[in-house]
Amino acid sequence: MTKKLFIPLLACVALFGCNDDKKQEQALLNDVIKTHDKLMADDGAIMKSKMQLKMIATGNAAAKDSVAVYSKSLDDADGSMMNWMNKFSPDFTGKTHEQVMTYLNNQKAEIAKIDSQITVTLAKSNSYISKNKMK
C-alpha cells in the first residue's frame, strides 16, 4: 500500500517542481524583457537628442566639440543596446533549470548596466541641450 501511494506522490512532487522551475524562468525572462522594452522606448529619446545636438552644432561652431562628445556617448549607449539584442537568445531548448536561471540572471545584470548607461547618457545630453538650445 505504501508503494502505491509513494509513486503517485513522487510524480506529483516532480510535476509541481518542474512547473515551479518554469514559473521562475518565465518570471526572470519577463524581468529582462520588461527592461528591454523600456530601453526600446528610450531609443526614440536617443534619436531625438542626437537631432537636437546636431541642430546646436549647426548653429554654433564653438559647440561642435561638445556636441561630438555627447553624440558619441549616445551612439555608444545605443550600440550597447543593439549589441545586447543581437546576442540575446530566449531559446532554452535542452538547457537545465540552473543553466537557464544563470543565463537569465547574467542577462538581467547586463541589461541593467545598459539601462544605467542609457539613463545617464540621456540625462547628461539633455542637460547640455537645455543649456544650449537655439533661441
Buried (B, 14 or more C-beta within 10 A) or exposed (E): EEEEEEEEEEEEEEEEEEEEBEEBBEEBBEBBBEBBEEBEEBBEBBEBBBEBBEBBBEEEEEBEEBBEBBBEBBEEBBEBBEEBEEEBEEEBEEEEBEEBBEBBEEBBEBBEEBBEBBBEBBEBBBEBBEEBEEE
